[in-house]
Each structure stands twice: as C-alpha cells, then as structure tokens.
Amino acid sequence: MELQNRDIDEIEVTSRLLNMILEMSLEQQLDLLKQLDATGYGGARRHVRTLLKKPWAVFFNPEADKAPSADFIRDISRCGMFIETGRSFSVGEKVTVKFEVPSTHKIYIILGEVVRSLEKGLGIKFIRRILGD
C-alpha cells in the first residue's frame, strides 16, 4: 500500500496502522516493536514530556562521585527524563541523579533506572525520590 501525496488525517493514519498491526501474528508484532525500540521511537507516552528550552544540569551519583561533572536533562516528565551524556550505563542499571529546577531552585535527588541507552544519552525511569527541598 503506497501513500499518495495527499492530506491524510491522524485518525486515518492511526486506523490504517492499527489494522495492519492487528493482521500481524504475535511474532511479527514483537519484531515490529523491537524495530521501533531500536530506532529510539518516542511514540505515545503515558505522561507528557516537557522539552526544556534551556537544559538543566544533572549530576549522577552525587554522594559517591568524587569529581562530579554536569550532564544535561533535555526532557522530563512525571515518570522519567532524558539526559544528554557521554557516560556509559547499561539498561537496567540503577542510578542516583541530582538536579535543581531553575524556576523554583528546588533540588531533587532521585533514584532511577536506565531504560534506554543511546549514543546521545540515557532514558531514566524514576523509581523514587530520595531527597528534595
């Protein structure tokens, strides 16, 4: 099925995709899911992410890191954040991050889990707040 150069509304696209997925076997659906995950697909999320115009500084493992250097939060939601960093972490690894919300100067220390590791940074899912003013 080839898309023609015409206006296609969101409902039509969603409907066509859903029908195609429902016609797939479970194995094909899982393959598609793996392909989308591998591309860093940022599709529908449960919580809206806020893209930050000016990235916030974030520090990893602030109590243990002897020479902390700042990395940067690019987006954040109620359940996680994306941190632009050159550091290497494994998916599933637990990390502690510390950051300050610039508008309120409120400091948070959060325990999180690495859920996505890409060349440009990490997706962190919040587990629990450790400390915050």
N, CA, C and O atoms as CSV, one atom per row, in Angstrom:
chain,resi,resn,atom,element,x,y,z
A,1,MET,N,N,0.836,-1.181,0.000
A,1,MET,CA,C,0.000,0.000,0.000
A,1,MET,C,C,0.880,1.242,0.000
A,1,MET,O,O,1.608,1.482,0.963
A,2,GLU,N,N,0.824,1.996,-1.017
A,2,GLU,CA,C,1.666,3.174,-1.125
A,2,GLU,C,C,0.861,4.415,-0.759
A,2,GLU,O,O,-0.273,4.594,-1.206
A,3,LEU,N,N,1.482,5.286,0.078
A,3,LEU,CA,C,0.817,6.535,0.429
A,3,LEU,C,C,0.943,7.502,-0.728
A,3,LEU,O,O,2.016,7.657,-1.313
A,4,GLN,N,N,-0.145,8.142,-1.049
A,4,GLN,CA,C,-0.125,9.122,-2.113
A,4,GLN,C,C,0.141,10.493,-1.509
A,4,GLN,O,O,-0.038,10.696,-0.308
A,5,ASN,N,N,0.562,11.416,-2.336
A,5,ASN,CA,C,0.791,12.782,-1.874
A,5,ASN,C,C,-0.546,13.501,-1.724
A,5,ASN,O,O,-0.992,14.238,-2.603
A,6,ARG,N,N,-1.148,13.259,-0.600
A,6,ARG,CA,C,-2.409,13.926,-0.291
A,6,ARG,C,C,-2.484,14.094,1.209
A,6,ARG,O,O,-1.729,13.463,1.949
A,7,ASP,N,N,-3.373,14.924,1.653
A,7,ASP,CA,C,-3.522,15.116,3.086
A,7,ASP,C,C,-4.195,13.899,3.699
A,7,ASP,O,O,-5.277,13.490,3.278
A,8,ILE,N,N,-3.545,13.333,4.690
A,8,ILE,CA,C,-4.104,12.198,5.410
A,8,ILE,C,C,-4.207,12.631,6.863
A,8,ILE,O,O,-3.228,13.084,7.456
A,9,ASP,N,N,-5.388,12.492,7.426
A,9,ASP,CA,C,-5.536,12.955,8.805
A,9,ASP,C,C,-5.062,11.902,9.805
A,9,ASP,O,O,-4.863,10.738,9.458
A,10,GLU,N,N,-4.889,12.332,11.038
A,10,GLU,CA,C,-4.343,11.482,12.099
A,10,GLU,C,C,-5.197,10.243,12.334
A,10,GLU,O,O,-4.659,9.161,12.570
A,11,ILE,N,N,-6.502,10.382,12.273
A,11,ILE,CA,C,-7.392,9.244,12.515
A,11,ILE,C,C,-7.207,8.181,11.432
A,11,ILE,O,O,-7.176,6.987,11.731
A,12,GLU,N,N,-7.086,8.611,10.186
A,12,GLU,CA,C,-6.899,7.658,9.092
A,12,GLU,C,C,-5.568,6.919,9.240
A,12,GLU,O,O,-5.506,5.703,9.058
A,13,VAL,N,N,-4.518,7.645,9.565
A,13,VAL,CA,C,-3.202,7.025,9.737
A,13,VAL,C,C,-3.244,6.016,10.882
A,13,VAL,O,O,-2.784,4.883,10.739
A,14,THR,N,N,-3.796,6.435,12.016
A,14,THR,CA,C,-3.884,5.553,13.181
A,14,THR,C,C,-4.704,4.314,12.867
A,14,THR,O,O,-4.329,3.204,13.245
A,15,SER,N,N,-5.808,4.499,12.184
A,15,SER,CA,C,-6.676,3.386,11.831
A,15,SER,C,C,-5.958,2.392,10.918
A,15,SER,O,O,-6.031,1.181,11.127
A,16,ARG,N,N,-5.271,2.909,9.915
A,16,ARG,CA,C,-4.547,2.031,8.990
A,16,ARG,C,C,-3.443,1.264,9.698
A,16,ARG,O,O,-3.265,0.066,9.477
A,17,LEU,N,N,-2.699,1.969,10.556
A,17,LEU,CA,C,-1.630,1.295,11.302
A,17,LEU,C,C,-2.193,0.222,12.224
A,17,LEU,O,O,-1.663,-0.887,12.286
A,18,LEU,N,N,-3.251,0.546,12.931
A,18,LEU,CA,C,-3.862,-0.413,13.845
A,18,LEU,C,C,-4.351,-1.652,13.095
A,18,LEU,O,O,-4.133,-2.776,13.546
A,19,ASN,N,N,-4.998,-1.453,11.976
A,19,ASN,CA,C,-5.462,-2.595,11.176
A,19,ASN,C,C,-4.307,-3.463,10.700
A,19,ASN,O,O,-4.398,-4.691,10.715
A,20,MET,N,N,-3.217,-2.821,10.274
A,20,MET,CA,C,-2.057,-3.583,9.825
A,20,MET,C,C,-1.469,-4.402,10.976
A,20,MET,O,O,-1.101,-5.563,10.793
A,21,ILE,N,N,-1.385,-3.797,12.151
A,21,ILE,CA,C,-0.819,-4.478,13.316
A,21,ILE,C,C,-1.708,-5.639,13.746
A,21,ILE,O,O,-1.209,-6.711,14.091
A,22,LEU,N,N,-3.011,-5.433,13.727
A,22,LEU,CA,C,-3.937,-6.491,14.133
A,22,LEU,C,C,-3.913,-7.684,13.182
A,22,LEU,O,O,-4.239,-8.803,13.580
A,23,GLU,N,N,-3.533,-7.452,11.941
A,23,GLU,CA,C,-3.431,-8.547,10.977
A,23,GLU,C,C,-2.123,-9.328,11.111
A,23,GLU,O,O,-1.976,-10.394,10.512
A,24,MET,N,N,-1.187,-8.816,11.879
A,24,MET,CA,C,0.105,-9.489,12.072
A,24,MET,C,C,-0.002,-10.581,13.123
A,24,MET,O,O,-0.850,-10.532,14.013
A,25,SER,N,N,0.876,-11.565,12.999
A,25,SER,CA,C,0.984,-12.576,14.052
A,25,SER,C,C,1.669,-11.922,15.259
A,25,SER,O,O,2.249,-10.843,15.138
A,26,LEU,N,N,1.600,-12.570,16.404
A,26,LEU,CA,C,2.261,-12.054,17.597
A,26,LEU,C,C,3.761,-11.903,17.359
A,26,LEU,O,O,4.372,-10.924,17.787
A,27,GLU,N,N,4.342,-12.878,16.676
A,27,GLU,CA,C,5.773,-12.820,16.374
A,27,GLU,C,C,6.109,-11.595,15.522
A,27,GLU,O,O,7.113,-10.928,15.771
A,28,GLN,N,N,5.282,-11.296,14.525
A,28,GLN,CA,C,5.502,-10.120,13.680
A,28,GLN,C,C,5.333,-8.832,14.494
A,28,GLN,O,O,6.081,-7.872,14.308
A,29,GLN,N,N,4.353,-8.819,15.388
A,29,GLN,CA,C,4.145,-7.640,16.232
A,29,GLN,C,C,5.359,-7.392,17.131
A,29,GLN,O,O,5.799,-6.254,17.295
A,30,LEU,N,N,5.898,-8.482,17.716
A,30,LEU,CA,C,7.079,-8.354,18.573
A,30,LEU,C,C,8.286,-7.867,17.775
A,30,LEU,O,O,9.065,-7.053,18.271
A,31,ASP,N,N,8.447,-8.356,16.548
A,31,ASP,CA,C,9.536,-7.893,15.677
A,31,ASP,C,C,9.398,-6.400,15.390
A,31,ASP,O,O,10.381,-5.660,15.433
A,32,LEU,N,N,8.184,-5.966,15.099
A,32,LEU,CA,C,7.939,-4.551,14.832
A,32,LEU,C,C,8.258,-3.715,16.067
A,32,LEU,O,O,8.885,-2.661,15.962
A,33,LEU,N,N,7.833,-4.177,17.218
A,33,LEU,CA,C,8.107,-3.466,18.468
A,33,LEU,C,C,9.616,-3.333,18.701
A,33,LEU,O,O,10.090,-2.267,19.094
A,34,LYS,N,N,10.363,-4.398,18.461
A,34,LYS,CA,C,11.826,-4.357,18.616
A,34,LYS,C,C,12.443,-3.354,17.644
A,34,LYS,O,O,13.357,-2.612,18.006
A,35,GLN,N,N,11.942,-3.334,16.411
A,35,GLN,CA,C,12.470,-2.388,15.428
A,35,GLN,C,C,12.218,-0.951,15.863
A,35,GLN,O,O,13.103,-0.103,15.750
A,36,LEU,N,N,11.018,-0.672,16.358
A,36,LEU,CA,C,10.696,0.686,16.797
A,36,LEU,C,C,11.525,1.074,18.013
A,36,LEU,O,O,12.013,2.201,18.095
A,37,ASP,N,N,11.688,0.161,18.950
A,37,ASP,CA,C,12.510,0.440,20.131
A,37,ASP,C,C,13.954,0.714,19.736
A,37,ASP,O,O,14.596,1.589,20.318
A,38,ALA,N,N,14.471,-0.015,18.764
A,38,ALA,CA,C,15.863,0.135,18.332
A,38,ALA,C,C,16.104,1.479,17.652
A,38,ALA,O,O,17.239,1.954,17.614
A,39,THR,N,N,15.064,2.093,17.120
A,39,THR,CA,C,15.233,3.379,16.448
A,39,THR,C,C,15.071,4.541,17.398
A,39,THR,O,O,15.174,5.695,16.982
A,40,GLY,N,N,14.815,4.261,18.689
A,40,GLY,CA,C,14.613,5.346,19.644
A,40,GLY,C,C,13.247,5.990,19.490
A,40,GLY,O,O,13.042,7.149,19.849
A,41,TYR,N,N,12.309,5.206,18.943
A,41,TYR,CA,C,10.955,5.712,18.737
A,41,TYR,C,C,10.429,6.359,20.003
A,41,TYR,O,O,10.454,5.744,21.069
A,42,GLY,N,N,9.961,7.573,19.904
A,42,GLY,CA,C,9.441,8.303,21.059
A,42,GLY,C,C,7.943,8.454,20.961
A,42,GLY,O,O,7.413,9.541,21.195
A,43,GLY,N,N,7.255,7.392,20.621
A,43,GLY,CA,C,5.809,7.433,20.395
A,43,GLY,C,C,5.005,7.753,21.630
A,43,GLY,O,O,5.500,8.393,22.557
A,44,ALA,N,N,3.794,7.318,21.641
A,44,ALA,CA,C,2.856,7.660,22.693
A,44,ALA,C,C,3.413,7.295,24.066
A,44,ALA,O,O,3.935,6.200,24.275
A,45,ARG,N,N,3.292,8.210,24.965
A,45,ARG,CA,C,3.752,8.010,26.332
A,45,ARG,C,C,2.591,8.256,27.270
A,45,ARG,O,O,1.645,8.977,26.953
A,46,ARG,N,N,2.691,7.633,28.439
A,46,ARG,CA,C,1.641,7.834,29.434
A,46,ARG,C,C,1.672,9.235,30.010
A,46,ARG,O,O,0.625,9.798,30.330
A,47,HIS,N,N,2.853,9.802,30.145
A,47,HIS,CA,C,2.992,11.131,30.736
A,47,HIS,C,C,3.652,12.065,29.729
A,47,HIS,O,O,4.602,11.692,29.041
A,48,VAL,N,N,3.139,13.261,29.659
A,48,VAL,CA,C,3.662,14.241,28.721
A,48,VAL,C,C,5.067,14.648,29.134
A,48,VAL,O,O,5.324,14.951,30.299
A,49,ARG,N,N,5.962,14.650,28.173
A,49,ARG,CA,C,7.331,15.090,28.436
A,49,ARG,C,C,7.442,16.568,28.106
A,49,ARG,O,O,6.879,17.045,27.121
A,50,THR,N,N,8.175,17.281,28.942
A,50,THR,CA,C,8.436,18.689,28.713
A,50,THR,C,C,9.825,18.826,28.129
A,50,THR,O,O,10.818,18.494,28.776
A,51,LEU,N,N,9.891,19.323,26.889
A,51,LEU,CA,C,11.182,19.587,26.263
A,51,LEU,C,C,11.706,20.893,26.841
A,51,LEU,O,O,11.009,21.907,26.816
A,52,LEU,N,N,12.903,20.876,27.352
A,52,LEU,CA,C,13.457,22.050,28.017
A,52,LEU,C,C,14.159,22.954,27.023
A,52,LEU,O,O,15.019,22.504,26.267
A,53,LYS,N,N,13.790,24.242,27.023
A,53,LYS,CA,C,14.445,25.197,26.124
A,53,LYS,C,C,15.904,25.373,26.519
A,53,LYS,O,O,16.794,25.416,25.669
A,54,LYS,N,N,16.133,25.475,27.830
A,54,LYS,CA,C,17.489,25.529,28.363
A,54,LYS,C,C,17.661,24.287,29.219
A,54,LYS,O,O,17.002,24.149,30.249
A,55,PRO,N,N,18.537,23.382,28.807
A,55,PRO,CA,C,18.697,22.127,29.556
A,55,PRO,C,C,19.117,22.386,31.000
A,55,PRO,O,O,19.845,23.335,31.292
A,56,TRP,N,N,18.645,21.525,31.893
A,56,TRP,CA,C,19.001,21.619,33.305
A,56,TRP,C,C,20.220,20.752,33.563
A,56,TRP,O,O,20.350,19.666,32.996
A,57,ALA,N,N,21.118,21.235,34.425
A,57,ALA,CA,C,22.282,20.436,34.820
A,57,ALA,C,C,21.822,19.315,35.739
A,57,ALA,O,O,20.935,19.493,36.574
A,58,VAL,N,N,22.448,18.149,35.563
A,58,VAL,CA,C,22.146,16.990,36.401
A,58,VAL,C,C,23.460,16.304,36.751
A,58,VAL,O,O,24.389,16.261,35.945
A,59,PHE,N,N,23.519,15.772,37.958
A,59,PHE,CA,C,24.720,15.080,38.422
A,59,PHE,C,C,24.362,13.644,38.749
A,59,PHE,O,O,23.346,13.381,39.392
A,60,PHE,N,N,25.203,12.707,38.305
A,60,PHE,CA,C,24.992,11.286,38.601
A,60,PHE,C,C,25.648,10.929,39.922
A,60,PHE,O,O,26.738,11.407,40.237
A,61,ASN,N,N,24.975,10.085,40.693
A,61,ASN,CA,C,25.513,9.544,41.942
A,61,ASN,C,C,26.284,10.604,42.732
A,61,ASN,O,O,27.480,10.441,42.977
A,62,PRO,N,N,25.609,11.693,43.132
A,62,PRO,CA,C,26.284,12.850,43.734
A,62,PRO,C,C,27.032,12.544,45.031
A,62,PRO,O,O,28.009,13.220,45.350
A,63,GLU,N,N,26.587,11.538,45.780
A,63,GLU,CA,C,27.262,11.219,47.038
A,63,GLU,C,C,28.531,10.404,46.819
A,63,GLU,O,O,29.470,10.505,47.609
A,64,ALA,N,N,28.574,9.599,45.761
A,64,ALA,CA,C,29.697,8.691,45.534
A,64,ALA,C,C,30.724,9.243,44.548
A,64,ALA,O,O,31.906,8.908,44.636
A,65,ASP,N,N,30.289,10.077,43.619
A,65,ASP,CA,C,31.161,10.587,42.561
A,65,ASP,C,C,32.114,11.627,43.133
A,65,ASP,O,O,31.673,12.684,43.586
A,66,LYS,N,N,33.409,11.345,43.120
A,66,LYS,CA,C,34.401,12.243,43.713
A,66,LYS,C,C,34.573,13.537,42.908
A,66,LYS,O,O,34.756,14.610,43.483
A,67,ALA,N,N,34.513,13.431,41.598
A,67,ALA,CA,C,34.677,14.605,40.739
A,67,ALA,C,C,33.466,14.710,39.827
A,67,ALA,O,O,33.556,14.410,38.637
A,68,PRO,N,N,32.335,15.135,40.378
A,68,PRO,CA,C,31.131,15.160,39.543
A,68,PRO,C,C,31.228,16.198,38.425
A,68,PRO,O,O,31.765,17.291,38.602
A,69,SER,N,N,30.706,15.824,37.304
A,69,SER,CA,C,30.600,16.772,36.197
A,69,SER,C,C,29.147,16.797,35.764
A,69,SER,O,O,28.441,15.792,35.844
A,70,ALA,N,N,28.719,17.934,35.313
A,70,ALA,CA,C,27.314,18.093,34.953
A,70,ALA,C,C,27.029,17.514,33.573
A,70,ALA,O,O,27.780,17.720,32.620
A,71,ASP,N,N,25.935,16.792,33.498
A,71,ASP,CA,C,25.355,16.384,32.230
A,71,ASP,C,C,24.063,17.203,32.137
A,71,ASP,O,O,23.800,18.029,33.011
A,72,PHE,N,N,23.252,16.987,31.091
A,72,PHE,CA,C,22.106,17.866,30.919
A,72,PHE,C,C,20.812,17.117,30.658
A,72,PHE,O,O,20.765,16.197,29.842
A,73,ILE,N,N,19.750,17.527,31.371
A,73,ILE,CA,C,18.417,16.995,31.160
A,73,ILE,C,C,17.836,17.714,29.945
A,73,ILE,O,O,17.769,18.943,29.921
A,74,ARG,N,N,17.417,16.950,28.940
A,74,ARG,CA,C,16.827,17.528,27.725
A,74,ARG,C,C,15.303,17.545,27.790
A,74,ARG,O,O,14.664,18.469,27.288
A,75,ASP,N,N,14.715,16.504,28.420
A,75,ASP,CA,C,13.268,16.499,28.621
A,75,ASP,C,C,12.963,15.742,29.897
A,75,ASP,O,O,13.755,14.924,30.366
A,76,ILE,N,N,11.788,16.036,30.450
A,76,ILE,CA,C,11.422,15.458,31.743
A,76,ILE,C,C,9.912,15.293,31.807
A,76,ILE,O,O,9.165,16.067,31.209
A,77,SER,N,N,9.468,14.269,32.545
A,77,SER,CA,C,8.043,14.054,32.786
A,77,SER,C,C,7.875,13.594,34.225
A,77,SER,O,O,8.840,13.553,34.989
A,78,ARG,N,N,6.651,13.248,34.591
A,78,ARG,CA,C,6.382,12.755,35.941
A,78,ARG,C,C,7.100,11.439,36.220
A,78,ARG,O,O,7.383,11.123,37.375
A,79,CYS,N,N,7.395,10.674,35.178
A,79,CYS,CA,C,7.947,9.333,35.410
A,79,CYS,C,C,9.383,9.144,34.945
A,79,CYS,O,O,9.946,8.068,35.144
A,80,GLY,N,N,9.995,10.156,34.331
A,80,GLY,CA,C,11.360,9.969,33.888
A,80,GLY,C,C,11.933,11.172,33.173
A,80,GLY,O,O,11.320,12.237,33.108
A,81,MET,N,N,13.132,10.975,32.635
A,81,MET,CA,C,13.825,12.064,31.942
A,81,MET,C,C,14.787,11.494,30.915
A,81,MET,O,O,15.169,10.325,30.970
A,82,PHE,N,N,15.169,12.356,29.973
A,82,PHE,CA,C,16.232,12.008,29.038
A,82,PHE,C,C,17.416,12.898,29.355
A,82,PHE,O,O,17.294,14.123,29.391
A,83,ILE,N,N,18.569,12.273,29.585
A,83,ILE,CA,C,19.781,13.002,29.945
A,83,ILE,C,C,20.784,12.879,28.806
A,83,ILE,O,O,21.141,11.777,28.387
A,84,GLU,N,N,21.232,14.031,28.316
A,84,GLU,CA,C,22.272,14.042,27.295
A,84,GLU,C,C,23.604,13.858,28.018
A,84,GLU,O,O,23.983,14.675,28.857
A,85,THR,N,N,24.304,12.785,27.686
A,85,THR,CA,C,25.556,12.475,28.358
A,85,THR,C,C,26.428,11.593,27.479
A,85,THR,O,O,25.936,10.881,26.604
A,86,GLY,N,N,27.704,11.652,27.723
A,86,GLY,CA,C,28.639,10.764,27.054
A,86,GLY,C,C,28.985,9.566,27.928
A,86,GLY,O,O,29.722,8.674,27.508
A,87,ARG,N,N,28.445,9.551,29.158
A,87,ARG,CA,C,28.717,8.445,30.076
A,87,ARG,C,C,28.025,7.184,29.592
A,87,ARG,O,O,27.014,7.233,28.892
A,88,SER,N,N,28.593,6.058,29.979
A,88,SER,CA,C,28.053,4.781,29.553
A,88,SER,C,C,27.385,4.063,30.732
A,88,SER,O,O,28.010,3.829,31.767
A,89,PHE,N,N,26.127,3.726,30.559
A,89,PHE,CA,C,25.375,2.961,31.543
A,89,PHE,C,C,24.665,1.835,30.819
A,89,PHE,O,O,24.410,1.928,29.618
A,90,SER,N,N,24.347,0.776,31.539
A,90,SER,CA,C,23.629,-0.363,30.963
A,90,SER,C,C,22.145,-0.237,31.245
A,90,SER,O,O,21.745,0.268,32.294
A,91,VAL,N,N,21.332,-0.694,30.311
A,91,VAL,CA,C,19.890,-0.743,30.544
A,91,VAL,C,C,19.650,-1.627,31.761
A,91,VAL,O,O,20.210,-2.718,31.867
A,92,GLY,N,N,18.815,-1.150,32.675
A,92,GLY,CA,C,18.528,-1.869,33.906
A,92,GLY,C,C,19.359,-1.389,35.082
A,92,GLY,O,O,19.041,-1.692,36.231
A,93,GLU,N,N,20.416,-0.645,34.808
A,93,GLU,CA,C,21.289,-0.148,35.878
A,93,GLU,C,C,20.573,0.932,36.691
A,93,GLU,O,O,19.877,1.785,36.141
A,94,LYS,N,N,20.756,0.876,38.000
A,94,LYS,CA,C,20.175,1.875,38.903
A,94,LYS,C,C,21.163,3.030,39.037
A,94,LYS,O,O,22.367,2.818,39.184
A,95,VAL,N,N,20.642,4.249,38.984
A,95,VAL,CA,C,21.472,5.442,39.131
A,95,VAL,C,C,20.780,6.430,40.066
A,95,VAL,O,O,19.555,6.453,40.178
A,96,THR,N,N,21.585,7.233,40.722
A,96,THR,CA,C,21.058,8.333,41.521
A,96,THR,C,C,21.409,9.608,40.788
A,96,THR,O,O,22.558,9.806,40.393
A,97,VAL,N,N,20.421,10.480,40.602
A,97,VAL,CA,C,20.667,11.748,39.926
A,97,VAL,C,C,20.230,12.891,40.835
A,97,VAL,O,O,19.291,12.760,41.621
A,98,LYS,N,N,20.926,14.003,40.708
A,98,LYS,CA,C,20.612,15.201,41.489
A,98,LYS,C,C,20.483,16.361,40.521
A,98,LYS,O,O,21.347,16.573,39.670
A,99,PHE,N,N,19.392,17.116,40.659
A,99,PHE,CA,C,19.206,18.275,39.789
A,99,PHE,C,C,18.398,19.342,40.508
A,99,PHE,O,O,17.705,19.073,41.489
A,100,GLU,N,N,18.507,20.551,39.996
A,100,GLU,CA,C,17.764,21.685,40.549
A,100,GLU,C,C,16.814,22.213,39.485
A,100,GLU,O,O,17.202,22.400,38.332
A,101,VAL,N,N,15.556,22.455,39.880
A,101,VAL,CA,C,14.590,23.060,38.971
A,101,VAL,C,C,14.866,24.563,38.996
A,101,VAL,O,O,14.646,25.208,40.021
A,102,PRO,N,N,15.346,25.134,37.883
A,102,PRO,CA,C,15.782,26.534,37.887
A,102,PRO,C,C,14.712,27.538,38.329
A,102,PRO,O,O,15.024,28.502,39.028
A,103,SER,N,N,13.469,27.323,37.932
A,103,SER,CA,C,12.431,28.302,38.254
A,103,SER,C,C,12.089,28.361,39.741
A,103,SER,O,O,11.665,29.403,40.241
A,104,THR,N,N,12.270,27.253,40.444
A,104,THR,CA,C,11.916,27.218,41.873
A,104,THR,C,C,13.129,27.048,42.773
A,104,THR,O,O,13.027,27.199,43.990
A,105,HIS,N,N,14.274,26.733,42.182
A,105,HIS,CA,C,15.516,26.436,42.922
A,105,HIS,C,C,15.339,25.245,43.846
A,105,HIS,O,O,16.084,25.096,44.814
A,106,LYS,N,N,14.370,24.403,43.561
A,106,LYS,CA,C,14.134,23.193,44.338
A,106,LYS,C,C,15.085,22.109,43.857
A,106,LYS,O,O,15.202,21.864,42.657
A,107,ILE,N,N,15.765,21.458,44.801
A,107,ILE,CA,C,16.734,20.418,44.474
A,107,ILE,C,C,16.106,19.051,44.714
A,107,ILE,O,O,15.448,18.819,45.729
A,108,TYR,N,N,16.323,18.154,43.761
A,108,TYR,CA,C,15.810,16.789,43.864
A,108,TYR,C,C,16.954,15.800,43.751
A,108,TYR,O,O,17.877,15.985,42.959
A,109,ILE,N,N,16.882,14.757,44.545
A,109,ILE,CA,C,17.764,13.601,44.382
A,109,ILE,C,C,16.836,12.417,44.165
A,109,ILE,O,O,15.985,12.111,45.000
A,110,ILE,N,N,17.016,11.761,43.034
A,110,ILE,CA,C,16.100,10.719,42.585
A,110,ILE,C,C,16.868,9.433,42.298
A,110,ILE,O,O,17.949,9.461,41.710
A,111,LEU,N,N,16.302,8.313,42.717
A,111,LEU,CA,C,16.803,7.009,42.310
A,111,LEU,C,C,16.058,6.640,41.035
A,111,LEU,O,O,14.829,6.701,40.987
A,112,GLY,N,N,16.800,6.259,40.010
A,112,GLY,CA,C,16.184,5.902,38.744
A,112,GLY,C,C,16.803,4.661,38.148
A,112,GLY,O,O,17.794,4.130,38.648
A,113,GLU,N,N,16.195,4.215,37.072
A,113,GLU,CA,C,16.684,3.049,36.338
A,113,GLU,C,C,16.870,3.432,34.882
A,113,GLU,O,O,16.008,4.080,34.288
A,114,VAL,N,N,17.990,3.032,34.312
A,114,VAL,CA,C,18.253,3.281,32.897
A,114,VAL,C,C,17.338,2.368,32.083
A,114,VAL,O,O,17.423,1.145,32.186
A,115,VAL,N,N,16.466,2.965,31.279
A,115,VAL,CA,C,15.547,2.182,30.450
A,115,VAL,C,C,15.897,2.279,28.965
A,115,VAL,O,O,15.396,1.503,28.151
A,116,ARG,N,N,16.746,3.223,28.623
A,116,ARG,CA,C,17.163,3.372,27.228
A,116,ARG,C,C,18.568,3.963,27.229
A,116,ARG,O,O,18.837,4.943,27.924
A,117,SER,N,N,19.448,3.371,26.460
A,117,SER,CA,C,20.812,3.868,26.346
A,117,SER,C,C,21.115,4.088,24.870
A,117,SER,O,O,21.221,3.136,24.097
A,118,LEU,N,N,21.251,5.339,24.495
A,118,LEU,CA,C,21.505,5.703,23.104
A,118,LEU,C,C,22.853,6.405,23.013
A,118,LEU,O,O,23.440,6.770,24.032
A,119,GLU,N,N,23.333,6.590,21.814
A,119,GLU,CA,C,24.615,7.259,21.621
A,119,GLU,C,C,24.601,8.666,22.218
A,119,GLU,O,O,25.606,9.120,22.764
A,120,LYS,N,N,23.467,9.351,22.113
A,120,LYS,CA,C,23.406,10.746,22.582
A,120,LYS,C,C,22.995,10.893,24.040
A,120,LYS,O,O,23.036,11.998,24.582
A,121,GLY,N,N,22.598,9.795,24.686
A,121,GLY,CA,C,22.227,9.930,26.090
A,121,GLY,C,C,21.437,8.761,26.630
A,121,GLY,O,O,21.422,7.673,26.054
A,122,LEU,N,N,20.773,9.013,27.766
A,122,LEU,CA,C,20.079,7.959,28.509
A,122,LEU,C,C,18.633,8.330,28.814
A,122,LEU,O,O,18.319,9.483,29.107
A,123,GLY,N,N,17.767,7.336,28.738
A,123,GLY,CA,C,16.406,7.467,29.234
A,123,GLY,C,C,16.375,6.885,30.636
A,123,GLY,O,O,16.743,5.728,30.836
A,124,ILE,N,N,15.943,7.673,31.603
A,124,ILE,CA,C,15.896,7.253,33.005
A,124,ILE,C,C,14.442,7.213,33.456
A,124,ILE,O,O,13.698,8.174,33.263
A,125,LYS,N,N,14.040,6.089,34.060
A,125,LYS,CA,C,12.709,5.973,34.658
A,125,LYS,C,C,12.875,6.215,36.159
A,125,LYS,O,O,13.740,5.614,36.796
A,126,PHE,N,N,12.044,7.097,36.721
A,126,PHE,CA,C,12.119,7.382,38.143
A,126,PHE,C,C,11.610,6.192,38.936
A,126,PHE,O,O,10.574,5.615,38.606
A,127,ILE,N,N,12.342,5.822,39.990
A,127,ILE,CA,C,11.907,4.785,40.909
A,127,ILE,C,C,11.337,5.433,42.158
A,127,ILE,O,O,10.209,5.151,42.561
A,128,ARG,N,N,12.142,6.317,42.773
A,128,ARG,CA,C,11.633,7.036,43.944
A,128,ARG,C,C,12.498,8.246,44.217
A,128,ARG,O,O,13.672,8.299,43.850
A,129,ARG,N,N,11.890,9.209,44.866
A,129,ARG,CA,C,12.581,10.413,45.289
A,129,ARG,C,C,13.326,10.115,46.578
A,129,ARG,O,O,12.737,9.582,47.518
A,130,ILE,N,N,14.587,10.441,46.640
A,130,ILE,CA,C,15.393,10.214,47.839
A,130,ILE,C,C,15.356,11.450,48.720
A,130,ILE,O,O,15.227,11.350,49.940
A,131,LEU,N,N,15.469,12.609,48.099
A,131,LEU,CA,C,15.527,13.847,48.855
A,131,LEU,C,C,15.058,14.965,47.983
A,131,LEU,O,O,15.240,14.922,46.767
A,132,GLY,N,N,14.469,15.947,48.561
A,132,GLY,CA,C,14.064,17.139,47.829
A,132,GLY,C,C,13.636,18.200,48.806
A,132,GLY,O,O,12.995,17.915,49.818
A,133,ASP,N,N,13.999,19.434,48.495
A,133,ASP,CA,C,13.633,20.542,49.388
A,133,ASP,C,C,12.173,20.901,49.246
A,133,ASP,O,O,11.692,21.811,49.922
